[in-house]
């Protein structure tokens, strides 16, 4: 159902991921230099962002299959958590860009968690209606 609250949460997370990718890739060519880490870390940032964006889009399009949607959201939360661990332990200096990116990923995890809660409420509501019949 495209008019549910979980769709709004998924659209917000997709918007955040796409803005982060735009900010890192297309806004400024030298914007990746703020991490002051080795070359491999700079590429993993984009890989994790693209994976998270892809999982959110998949979850958005599988709105009829609620169990699969919950599964994609859980994988996305796990991917975000792994990325935050890499970001937290790899960067030697914390500046405002690193902190903003860290906070955006925490915000996306919160929205994905709220999405899962709303989907579980829908499943519970549908099961209770089926029980009444």
PATI-446412 format. One record per atom (N, C-alpha, C): residue number from 1; residue in three letters; chain; atom name; x, y, z. Coordinates in Angstrom, 1 decimal, padded with zeros to 4 digits. Layout:
BEGIN
   resi   resn   chain   name        u        v        w
    NUM    ALA       A     CA        X        Y        Z
...
//
This chain:
BEGIN
   resi   resn   chain   name        u        v        w
      1    UNK       A      N    000.8   -001.2    000.0
      1    UNK       A     CA    000.0    000.0    000.0
      1    UNK       A      C    000.9    001.2    000.0
      2    UNK       A      N    000.7    002.0   -001.0
      2    UNK       A     CA    001.6    003.2   -001.2
      2    UNK       A      C    001.2    004.3   -000.3
      3    UNK       A      N    000.1    004.3    000.3
      3    UNK       A     CA   -000.4    005.5    001.1
      3    UNK       A      C   -000.1    005.3    002.5
      4    UNK       A      N    000.6    004.3    002.9
      4    UNK       A     CA    000.9    004.0    004.3
      4    UNK       A      C    002.1    004.9    004.8
      5    UNK       A      N    002.2    004.9    006.2
      5    UNK       A     CA    003.3    005.7    006.8
      5    UNK       A      C    004.7    005.1    006.5
      6    UNK       A      N    004.7    003.8    006.3
      6    UNK       A     CA    006.0    003.2    006.1
      6    UNK       A      C    006.6    003.6    004.7
      7    UNK       A      N    005.7    003.9    003.8
      7    UNK       A     CA    006.2    004.4    002.5
      7    UNK       A      C    006.9    005.8    002.7
      8    UNK       A      N    006.3    006.6    003.5
      8    UNK       A     CA    006.9    007.9    003.8
      8    UNK       A      C    008.3    007.8    004.4
      9    UNK       A      N    008.4    006.8    005.4
      9    UNK       A     CA    009.7    006.6    006.0
      9    UNK       A      C    010.7    006.1    005.0
     10    UNK       A      N    010.3    005.2    004.2
     10    UNK       A     CA    011.2    004.7    003.2
     10    UNK       A      C    011.6    005.8    002.2
     11    UNK       A      N    010.7    006.6    001.8
     11    UNK       A     CA    011.0    007.7    000.9
     11    UNK       A      C    012.0    008.7    001.5
     12    UNK       A      N    011.9    009.0    002.8
     12    UNK       A     CA    012.8    009.8    003.5
     12    UNK       A      C    014.2    009.2    003.5
     13    UNK       A      N    014.3    007.9    003.8
     13    UNK       A     CA    015.6    007.3    003.8
     13    UNK       A      C    016.2    007.3    002.4
     14    UNK       A      N    015.4    007.0    001.4
     14    UNK       A     CA    015.9    007.1    000.0
     14    UNK       A      C    016.4    008.5   -000.3
     15    UNK       A      N    015.7    009.5    000.1
     15    UNK       A     CA    016.1    010.9   -000.1
     15    UNK       A      C    017.4    011.2    000.6
     16    UNK       A      N    017.6    010.7    001.8
     16    UNK       A     CA    018.8    011.0    002.5
     16    UNK       A      C    020.0    010.3    001.9
     17    UNK       A      N    019.8    009.0    001.5
     17    UNK       A     CA    020.9    008.3    000.8
     17    UNK       A      C    021.3    008.9   -000.5
     18    UNK       A      N    020.3    009.3   -001.3
     18    UNK       A     CA    020.6    010.0   -002.6
     18    UNK       A      C    021.3    011.3   -002.4
     19    UNK       A      N    020.9    012.1   -001.4
     19    UNK       A     CA    021.6    013.3   -001.2
     19    UNK       A      C    023.0    013.1   -000.7
     20    UNK       A      N    023.2    012.1    000.1
     20    UNK       A     CA    024.6    011.8    000.5
     20    UNK       A      C    025.5    011.4   -000.7
     21    UNK       A      N    024.9    010.6   -001.6
     21    UNK       A     CA    025.7    010.2   -002.8
     21    UNK       A      C    026.0    011.4   -003.6
     22    UNK       A      N    025.0    012.3   -003.8
     22    UNK       A     CA    025.2    013.5   -004.6
     22    UNK       A      C    026.2    014.4   -003.9
     23    UNK       A      N    026.2    014.5   -002.6
     23    UNK       A     CA    027.1    015.4   -001.9
     23    UNK       A      C    028.5    014.8   -002.0
     24    UNK       A      N    028.7    013.5   -002.0
     24    UNK       A     CA    030.0    012.9   -002.0
     24    UNK       A      C    030.6    012.9   -003.4
     25    UNK       A      N    029.7    012.6   -004.4
     25    UNK       A     CA    030.3    012.4   -005.8
     25    UNK       A      C    030.2    013.6   -006.7
     26    UNK       A      N    029.1    014.3   -006.7
     26    UNK       A     CA    028.9    015.2   -007.8
     26    UNK       A      C    029.0    016.7   -007.4
     27    UNK       A      N    028.9    016.9   -006.1
     27    UNK       A     CA    029.0    018.3   -005.7
     27    UNK       A      C    030.4    018.9   -005.9
     28    UNK       A      N    031.3    018.2   -005.4
     28    UNK       A     CA    032.7    018.7   -005.5
     28    UNK       A      C    033.6    017.5   -005.7
     29    UNK       A      N    034.5    017.5   -006.6
     29    UNK       A     CA    035.4    016.4   -006.9
     29    UNK       A      C    036.4    016.1   -005.7
     30    UNK       A      N    036.7    017.1   -004.9
     30    UNK       A     CA    037.7    016.9   -003.8
     30    UNK       A      C    037.0    016.8   -002.5
     31    UNK       A      N    035.7    016.6   -002.5
     31    UNK       A     CA    035.0    016.6   -001.2
     31    UNK       A      C    035.4    015.3   -000.4
     32    UNK       A      N    035.9    014.3   -001.1
     32    UNK       A     CA    036.3    013.1   -000.3
     32    UNK       A      C    037.5    013.2    000.4
     33    UNK       A      N    038.3    014.3    000.3
     33    UNK       A     CA    039.5    014.5    001.0
     33    UNK       A      C    039.3    014.9    002.4
     34    UNK       A      N    038.2    015.1    002.9
     34    UNK       A     CA    038.0    015.5    004.3
     34    UNK       A      C    038.1    014.3    005.2
     35    UNK       A      N    038.1    013.1    004.7
     35    UNK       A     CA    038.2    011.9    005.5
     35    UNK       A      C    039.7    011.6    006.0
     36    UNK       A      N    040.7    012.1    005.2
     36    UNK       A     CA    042.1    011.9    005.5
     36    UNK       A      C    042.4    010.5    005.9
     37    UNK       A      N    041.8    009.6    005.1
     37    UNK       A     CA    042.1    008.1    005.2
     37    UNK       A      C    042.6    007.6    003.9
     38    UNK       A      N    043.0    006.3    003.9
     38    UNK       A     CA    043.5    005.8    002.7
     38    UNK       A      C    042.5    005.6    001.6
     39    UNK       A      N    043.0    005.3    000.4
     39    UNK       A     CA    042.1    005.3   -000.8
     39    UNK       A      C    041.0    004.3   -000.7
     40    UNK       A      N    041.3    003.2   -000.2
     40    UNK       A     CA    040.3    002.1   -000.1
     40    UNK       A      C    039.0    002.6    000.7
     41    UNK       A      N    039.3    003.3    001.8
     41    UNK       A     CA    038.2    003.8    002.6
     41    UNK       A      C    037.3    004.8    001.9
     42    UNK       A      N    037.9    005.5    001.0
     42    UNK       A     CA    037.1    006.5    000.3
     42    UNK       A      C    036.1    005.8   -000.7
     43    UNK       A      N    036.5    004.7   -001.2
     43    UNK       A     CA    035.7    004.0   -002.2
     43    UNK       A      C    034.6    003.2   -001.4
     44    UNK       A      N    034.9    002.7   -000.2
     44    UNK       A     CA    033.9    001.9    000.5
     44    UNK       A      C    032.8    002.8    001.0
     45    UNK       A      N    033.0    004.1    001.2
     45    UNK       A     CA    031.9    005.0    001.5
     45    UNK       A      C    030.9    005.0    000.4
     46    UNK       A      N    031.3    005.1   -000.8
     46    UNK       A     CA    030.3    005.1   -001.9
     46    UNK       A      C    029.7    003.8   -002.1
     47    UNK       A      N    030.4    002.7   -001.9
     47    UNK       A     CA    029.8    001.4   -002.1
     47    UNK       A      C    028.8    001.1   -001.0
     48    UNK       A      N    029.0    001.5    000.2
     48    UNK       A     CA    028.0    001.3    001.3
     48    UNK       A      C    026.8    002.2    001.0
     49    UNK       A      N    027.0    003.4    000.6
     49    UNK       A     CA    025.9    004.3    000.3
     49    UNK       A      C    025.0    003.7   -000.9
     50    UNK       A      N    025.6    003.2   -001.9
     50    UNK       A     CA    024.9    002.6   -003.0
     50    UNK       A      C    024.1    001.4   -002.6
     51    UNK       A      N    024.8    000.5   -001.8
     51    UNK       A     CA    024.1   -000.7   -001.3
     51    UNK       A      C    022.9   -000.3   -000.5
     52    UNK       A      N    023.0    000.7    000.4
     52    UNK       A     CA    021.9    001.1    001.3
     52    UNK       A      C    020.8    001.7    000.5
     53    UNK       A      N    021.1    002.5   -000.5
     53    UNK       A     CA    020.1    003.1   -001.4
     53    UNK       A      C    019.4    002.0   -002.2
     54    UNK       A      N    020.1    001.1   -002.7
     54    UNK       A     CA    019.5    000.0   -003.5
     54    UNK       A      C    018.6   -000.9   -002.6
     55    UNK       A      N    019.0   -001.1   -001.4
     55    UNK       A     CA    018.1   -001.9   -000.5
     55    UNK       A      C    016.9   -001.1   -000.1
     56    UNK       A      N    017.0    000.2    000.1
     56    UNK       A     CA    015.8    001.0    000.4
     56    UNK       A      C    014.8    001.0   -000.8
     57    UNK       A      N    015.4    001.1   -002.0
     57    UNK       A     CA    014.5    001.1   -003.2
     57    UNK       A      C    013.8   -000.2   -003.4
     58    UNK       A      N    014.6   -001.3   -003.1
     58    UNK       A     CA    014.0   -002.6   -003.2
     58    UNK       A      C    012.8   -002.8   -002.2
     59    UNK       A      N    013.1   -002.3   -001.0
     59    UNK       A     CA    012.1   -002.4    000.0
     59    UNK       A      C    010.9   -001.5   -000.3
     60    UNK       A      N    011.1   -000.4   -001.0
     60    UNK       A     CA    010.0    000.4   -001.4
     60    UNK       A      C    009.1   -000.3   -002.5
     61    UNK       A      N    009.7   -000.9   -003.4
     61    UNK       A     CA    009.0   -001.6   -004.5
     61    UNK       A      C    008.3   -002.9   -004.1
     62    UNK       A      N    008.7   -003.5   -003.1
     62    UNK       A     CA    008.1   -004.7   -002.6
     62    UNK       A      C    007.1   -004.4   -001.5
     63    UNK       A      N    006.2   -003.5   -001.7
     63    UNK       A     CA    005.2   -003.1   -000.7
     63    UNK       A      C    004.1   -004.1   -000.6
     64    UNK       A      N    003.9   -005.0   -001.5
     64    UNK       A     CA    002.9   -006.0   -001.4
     64    UNK       A      C    003.4   -007.2   -000.6
     65    UNK       A      N    004.7   -007.4   -000.6
     65    UNK       A     CA    005.3   -008.6    000.1
     65    UNK       A      C    005.9   -008.0    001.4
     66    UNK       A      N    005.1   -008.0    002.4
     66    UNK       A     CA    005.6   -007.3    003.7
     66    UNK       A      C    006.7   -008.1    004.4
     67    UNK       A      N    006.7   -009.4    004.3
     67    UNK       A     CA    007.8   -010.1    005.0
     67    UNK       A      C    009.2   -009.9    004.3
     68    UNK       A      N    009.1   -009.8    003.0
     68    UNK       A     CA    010.3   -009.5    002.2
     68    UNK       A      C    010.8   -008.0    002.4
     69    UNK       A      N    009.8   -007.2    002.6
     69    UNK       A     CA    010.1   -005.8    002.9
     69    UNK       A      C    010.8   -005.6    004.2
     70    UNK       A      N    010.3   -006.4    005.2
     70    UNK       A     CA    011.0   -006.3    006.5
     70    UNK       A      C    012.4   -006.9    006.5
     71    UNK       A      N    012.5   -008.0    005.7
     71    UNK       A     CA    013.9   -008.6    005.5
     71    UNK       A      C    014.9   -007.6    004.9
     72    UNK       A      N    014.4   -006.9    003.8
     72    UNK       A     CA    015.3   -005.9    003.2
     72    UNK       A      C    015.7   -004.8    004.2
     73    UNK       A      N    014.7   -004.4    005.0
     73    UNK       A     CA    015.0   -003.3    005.9
     73    UNK       A      C    016.0   -003.8    007.0
     74    UNK       A      N    015.8   -005.0    007.4
     74    UNK       A     CA    016.8   -005.5    008.4
     74    UNK       A      C    018.2   -005.6    007.9
     75    UNK       A      N    018.3   -006.1    006.6
     75    UNK       A     CA    019.6   -006.1    006.0
     75    UNK       A      C    020.2   -004.7    005.8
     76    UNK       A      N    019.3   -003.7    005.5
     76    UNK       A     CA    019.8   -002.3    005.4
     76    UNK       A      C    020.2   -001.8    006.7
     77    UNK       A      N    019.5   -002.1    007.8
     77    UNK       A     CA    019.9   -001.7    009.1
     77    UNK       A      C    021.3   -002.3    009.5
     78    UNK       A      N    021.5   -003.6    009.2
     78    UNK       A     CA    022.8   -004.2    009.4
     78    UNK       A      C    023.9   -003.6    008.6
     79    UNK       A      N    023.6   -003.3    007.4
     79    UNK       A     CA    024.6   -002.6    006.5
     79    UNK       A      C    025.0   -001.2    007.0
     80    UNK       A      N    024.0   -000.5    007.5
     80    UNK       A     CA    024.3    000.8    008.1
     80    UNK       A      C    025.1    000.7    009.3
     81    UNK       A      N    024.8   -000.3    010.2
     81    UNK       A     CA    025.5   -000.5    011.4
     81    UNK       A      C    027.0   -000.8    011.1
     82    UNK       A      N    027.2   -001.7    010.2
     82    UNK       A     CA    028.6   -002.1    009.8
     82    UNK       A      C    029.3   -000.9    009.3
     83    UNK       A      N    028.7   -000.1    008.4
     83    UNK       A     CA    029.3    001.1    007.9
     83    UNK       A      C    029.7    002.1    009.0
     84    UNK       A      N    028.8    002.3    010.0
     84    UNK       A     CA    029.0    003.2    011.0
     84    UNK       A      C    030.2    002.7    011.9
     85    UNK       A      N    030.3    001.4    012.1
     85    UNK       A     CA    031.5    000.9    012.8
     85    UNK       A      C    032.8    001.1    012.1
     86    UNK       A      N    032.7    000.9    010.8
     86    UNK       A     CA    033.9    001.2    010.0
     86    UNK       A      C    034.3    002.7    010.0
     87    UNK       A      N    033.3    003.5    009.9
     87    UNK       A     CA    033.5    005.0    010.0
     87    UNK       A      C    034.0    005.4    011.3
     88    UNK       A      N    033.5    004.8    012.4
     88    UNK       A     CA    033.8    005.2    013.7
     88    UNK       A      C    035.3    004.8    014.0
     89    UNK       A      N    035.7    003.6    013.6
     89    UNK       A     CA    037.0    003.1    014.0
     89    UNK       A      C    038.1    003.4    013.0
     90    UNK       A      N    037.8    003.9    011.8
     90    UNK       A     CA    038.8    004.1    010.7
     90    UNK       A      C    039.3    005.5    010.7
     91    UNK       A      N    038.4    006.5    010.9
     91    UNK       A     CA    038.8    007.9    010.7
     91    UNK       A      C    039.6    008.3    011.9
     92    UNK       A      N    040.8    009.0    011.6
     92    UNK       A     CA    041.6    009.4    012.7
     92    UNK       A      C    041.2    010.8    013.2
     93    UNK       A      N    040.6    011.6    012.3
     93    UNK       A     CA    040.1    012.9    012.8
     93    UNK       A      C    038.6    013.0    012.5
     94    UNK       A      N    037.9    013.5    013.5
     94    UNK       A     CA    036.5    013.8    013.4
     94    UNK       A      C    036.3    015.2    013.1
     95    UNK       A      N    035.7    015.5    012.0
     95    UNK       A     CA    035.4    016.9    011.6
     95    UNK       A      C    033.9    016.9    011.4
     96    UNK       A      N    033.4    018.1    010.9
     96    UNK       A     CA    031.9    018.2    010.8
     96    UNK       A      C    031.3    017.4    009.7
     97    UNK       A      N    032.1    017.1    008.7
     97    UNK       A     CA    031.6    016.2    007.6
     97    UNK       A      C    031.4    014.8    008.0
     98    UNK       A      N    032.3    014.3    008.8
     98    UNK       A     CA    032.3    012.9    009.3
     98    UNK       A      C    031.1    012.8    010.3
     99    UNK       A      N    031.0    013.8    011.1
     99    UNK       A     CA    029.9    013.8    012.1
     99    UNK       A      C    028.5    013.9    011.5
    100    UNK       A      N    028.4    014.7    010.4
    100    UNK       A     CA    027.1    014.8    009.7
    100    UNK       A      C    026.8    013.5    009.0
    101    UNK       A      N    027.8    012.9    008.4
    101    UNK       A     CA    027.5    011.6    007.8
    101    UNK       A      C    027.1    010.5    008.8
    102    UNK       A      N    027.8    010.5    009.9
    102    UNK       A     CA    027.5    009.6    011.0
    102    UNK       A      C    026.0    009.8    011.5
    103    UNK       A      N    025.6    011.0    011.7
    103    UNK       A     CA    024.3    011.4    012.1
    103    UNK       A      C    023.2    011.0    011.1
    104    UNK       A      N    023.5    011.2    009.8
    104    UNK       A     CA    022.5    010.9    008.8
    104    UNK       A      C    022.3    009.4    008.7
    105    UNK       A      N    023.4    008.6    009.0
    105    UNK       A     CA    023.2    007.1    009.0
    105    UNK       A      C    022.4    006.7    010.2
    106    UNK       A      N    022.6    007.3    011.3
    106    UNK       A     CA    021.8    007.0    012.5
    106    UNK       A      C    020.3    007.4    012.2
    107    UNK       A      N    020.1    008.5    011.6
    107    UNK       A     CA    018.8    008.9    011.2
    107    UNK       A      C    018.1    007.9    010.3
    108    UNK       A      N    018.8    007.4    009.3
    108    UNK       A     CA    018.3    006.4    008.4
    108    UNK       A      C    018.0    005.1    009.1
    109    UNK       A      N    018.8    004.7    010.1
    109    UNK       A     CA    018.5    003.5    010.9
    109    UNK       A      C    017.2    003.7    011.7
    110    UNK       A      N    017.0    004.9    012.2
    110    UNK       A     CA    015.8    005.2    012.9
    110    UNK       A      C    014.6    005.1    012.0
    111    UNK       A      N    014.7    005.7    010.8
    111    UNK       A     CA    013.5    005.6    009.9
    111    UNK       A      C    013.3    004.2    009.4
    112    UNK       A      N    014.3    003.4    009.2
    112    UNK       A     CA    014.1    002.0    008.8
    112    UNK       A      C    013.5    001.2    010.0
    113    UNK       A      N    013.9    001.5    011.2
    113    UNK       A     CA    013.3    000.8    012.3
    113    UNK       A      C    011.8    001.2    012.4
    114    UNK       A      N    011.5    002.5    012.3
    114    UNK       A     CA    010.1    002.9    012.3
    114    UNK       A      C    009.3    002.2    011.1
    115    UNK       A      N    009.9    002.1    010.0
    115    UNK       A     CA    009.3    001.4    008.9
    115    UNK       A      C    008.9   -000.1    009.3
    116    UNK       A      N    009.9   -000.8    009.9
    116    UNK       A     CA    009.6   -002.1    010.3
    116    UNK       A      C    008.5   -002.2    011.3
    117    UNK       A      N    008.4   -001.3    012.2
    117    UNK       A     CA    007.4   -001.3    013.2
    117    UNK       A      C    006.0   -001.1    012.5
    118    UNK       A      N    005.9   -000.1    011.6
    118    UNK       A     CA    004.7    000.1    010.9
    118    UNK       A      C    004.2   -001.1    010.0
    119    UNK       A      N    005.2   -001.7    009.4
    119    UNK       A     CA    004.8   -002.9    008.6
    119    UNK       A      C    004.3   -004.0    009.5
    120    UNK       A      N    004.9   -004.2    010.7
    120    UNK       A     CA    004.5   -005.2    011.6
    120    UNK       A      C    003.1   -004.9    012.1
    121    UNK       A      N    002.8   -003.6    012.3
    121    UNK       A     CA    001.4   -003.2    012.7
    121    UNK       A      C    000.4   -003.6    011.7
    122    UNK       A      N    000.8   -003.3    010.4
    122    UNK       A     CA   -000.1   -003.7    009.3
    122    UNK       A      C   -000.3   -005.2    009.2
    123    UNK       A      N    000.7   -006.0    009.4
    123    UNK       A     CA    000.6   -007.4    009.4
    123    UNK       A      C   -000.3   -007.9    010.5
    124    UNK       A      N   -000.2   -007.3    011.7
    124    UNK       A     CA   -001.0   -007.6    012.8
    124    UNK       A      C   -002.5   -007.3    012.5
    125    UNK       A      N   -002.7   -006.1    011.9
    125    UNK       A     CA   -004.1   -005.7    011.6
    125    UNK       A      C   -004.7   -006.6    010.6
    126    UNK       A      N   -004.0   -007.0    009.6
    126    UNK       A     CA   -004.5   -007.9    008.5
    126    UNK       A      C   -004.8   -009.2    009.1
    127    UNK       A      N   -003.9   -009.7    010.0
    127    UNK       A     CA   -004.2   -011.1    010.6
    127    UNK       A      C   -005.4   -011.0    011.5
    128    UNK       A      N   -005.6   -009.9    012.2
    128    UNK       A     CA   -006.8   -009.8    013.1
    128    UNK       A      C   -008.1   -009.7    012.3
    129    UNK       A      N   -008.0   -009.1    011.1
    129    UNK       A     CA   -009.2   -009.0    010.2
    129    UNK       A      C   -009.5   -010.4    009.7
    130    UNK       A      N   -008.5   -011.1    009.3
    130    UNK       A     CA   -008.7   -012.5    008.8
    130    UNK       A      C   -009.2   -013.4    009.9
    131    UNK       A      N   -008.9   -013.2    011.1
    131    UNK       A     CA   -009.4   -014.0    012.2
    131    UNK       A      C   -010.9   -013.7    012.4
    132    UNK       A      N   -011.3   -012.5    012.2
    132    UNK       A     CA   -012.7   -012.2    012.4
    132    UNK       A      C   -013.6   -012.8    011.4
    133    UNK       A      N   -013.1   -012.9    010.2
    133    UNK       A     CA   -013.9   -013.6    009.1
    133    UNK       A      C   -014.1   -015.0    009.5
//
